[in-house]
Amino acid sequence: MKLYRCPEFPMHWLAFSEKERWVKFPAESGGWQKRQIVPTRSIKPILKQQIPLWLGFNTGIPGAPRQSAPSADRPLRNAA
């Protein structure tokens, strides 16, 4: 699964996989459940930009975490 942003769909993420092909889904919590197929011809290749899959956290996209990555300004919990 690969995740993309594209100015043609500013409030959505684009995703590509061999199984799903191109889909768009809202950039919101649980957005993956609202995904829609996007015809390849409607995506301008020059405008899309691949981004790390973890940026789709909380959307439900397969392979992305359910929470954002730990921030440098937030202390990690003490394991002891």
C-alpha positions as a Markdown table, in Angstrom:
| # | Residue | x | y | z |
|---|---|---|---|---|
| 1 | Met | 0.0 | 0.0 | 0.0 |
| 2 | Lys | 1.3 | 3.4 | -0.9 |
| 3 | Leu | -0.1 | 6.7 | 0.3 |
| 4 | Tyr | -0.2 | 10.0 | -1.8 |
| 5 | Arg | -1.4 | 13.6 | -1.5 |
| 6 | Cys | -2.6 | 15.4 | -4.6 |
| 7 | Pro | -3.9 | 19.0 | -5.0 |
| 8 | Glu | -6.8 | 17.7 | -7.1 |
| 9 | Phe | -8.2 | 16.1 | -4.0 |
| 10 | Pro | -7.2 | 18.5 | -1.1 |
| 11 | Met | -9.4 | 16.9 | 1.6 |
| 12 | His | -8.6 | 13.4 | 0.7 |
| 13 | Trp | -5.7 | 10.9 | 0.7 |
| 14 | Leu | -5.0 | 8.8 | -2.4 |
| 15 | Ala | -3.8 | 5.2 | -2.0 |
| 16 | Phe | -2.6 | 2.6 | -4.4 |
| 17 | Ser | -2.2 | -1.1 | -4.0 |
| 18 | Glu | -2.3 | -4.0 | -6.4 |
| 19 | Lys | -5.6 | -5.2 | -4.9 |
| 20 | Glu | -7.4 | -1.9 | -4.5 |
| 21 | Arg | -5.8 | 0.0 | -7.3 |
| 22 | Trp | -6.3 | 3.8 | -6.9 |
| 23 | Val | -8.7 | 4.9 | -4.3 |
| 24 | Lys | -9.4 | 8.2 | -2.5 |
| 25 | Phe | -10.7 | 8.5 | 1.0 |
| 26 | Pro | -11.3 | 11.4 | 3.4 |
| 27 | Ala | -8.3 | 12.6 | 5.4 |
| 28 | Glu | -10.1 | 12.0 | 8.7 |
| 29 | Ser | -10.4 | 9.4 | 11.4 |
| 30 | Gly | -12.0 | 6.3 | 9.9 |
| 31 | Gly | -11.8 | 7.7 | 6.4 |
| 32 | Trp | -10.7 | 4.4 | 4.9 |
| 33 | Gln | -14.2 | 3.1 | 5.4 |
| 34 | Lys | -15.4 | 5.8 | 3.0 |
| 35 | Arg | -13.0 | 5.0 | 0.2 |
| 36 | Gln | -14.0 | 5.4 | -3.5 |
| 37 | Ile | -12.3 | 4.0 | -6.6 |
| 38 | Val | -10.6 | 6.7 | -8.7 |
| 39 | Pro | -10.1 | 6.0 | -12.4 |
| 40 | Thr | -6.4 | 6.1 | -13.2 |
| 41 | Arg | -7.0 | 8.6 | -16.0 |
| 42 | Ser | -8.4 | 11.2 | -13.6 |
| 43 | Ile | -5.1 | 11.4 | -11.6 |
| 44 | Lys | -2.4 | 13.7 | -13.1 |
| 45 | Pro | 0.9 | 11.9 | -12.4 |
| 46 | Ile | 2.9 | 15.1 | -12.1 |
| 47 | Leu | 0.7 | 16.4 | -9.3 |
| 48 | Lys | 0.6 | 13.4 | -6.9 |
| 49 | Gln | 3.3 | 13.1 | -4.2 |
| 50 | Gln | 4.0 | 9.9 | -2.3 |
| 51 | Ile | 4.2 | 10.3 | 1.4 |
| 52 | Pro | 5.0 | 7.9 | 4.3 |
| 53 | Leu | 2.1 | 5.5 | 5.1 |
| 54 | Trp | 2.2 | 6.4 | 8.8 |
| 55 | Leu | 0.8 | 9.9 | 8.0 |
| 56 | Gly | -2.5 | 8.2 | 7.3 |
| 57 | Phe | -2.7 | 7.3 | 11.0 |
| 58 | Asn | -6.2 | 6.9 | 12.5 |
| 59 | Thr | -7.8 | 6.6 | 9.0 |
| 60 | Gly | -8.0 | 2.8 | 9.0 |
| 61 | Ile | -5.8 | 2.4 | 6.0 |
| 62 | Pro | -4.0 | -1.0 | 6.2 |
| 63 | Gly | -0.5 | -0.7 | 7.4 |
| 64 | Ala | -0.8 | 2.7 | 9.1 |
| 65 | Pro | -0.8 | 3.1 | 12.9 |
| 66 | Arg | -3.9 | 4.0 | 14.8 |
| 67 | Gln | -2.1 | 6.9 | 16.5 |
| 68 | Ser | 0.5 | 9.4 | 15.4 |
| 69 | Ala | 4.1 | 8.8 | 16.0 |
| 70 | Pro | 5.5 | 9.9 | 19.4 |
| 71 | Ser | 6.4 | 13.6 | 19.3 |
| 72 | Ala | 9.9 | 14.8 | 20.4 |
| 73 | Asp | 8.2 | 17.2 | 22.9 |
| 74 | Arg | 6.1 | 14.5 | 24.5 |
| 75 | Pro | 8.0 | 12.4 | 27.1 |
| 76 | Leu | 7.8 | 8.6 | 26.6 |
| 77 | Arg | 6.4 | 6.6 | 29.4 |
| 78 | Asn | 8.8 | 5.1 | 31.8 |
| 79 | Ala | 8.8 | 1.3 | 31.2 |
| 80 | Ala | 10.0 | 0.6 | 34.8 |
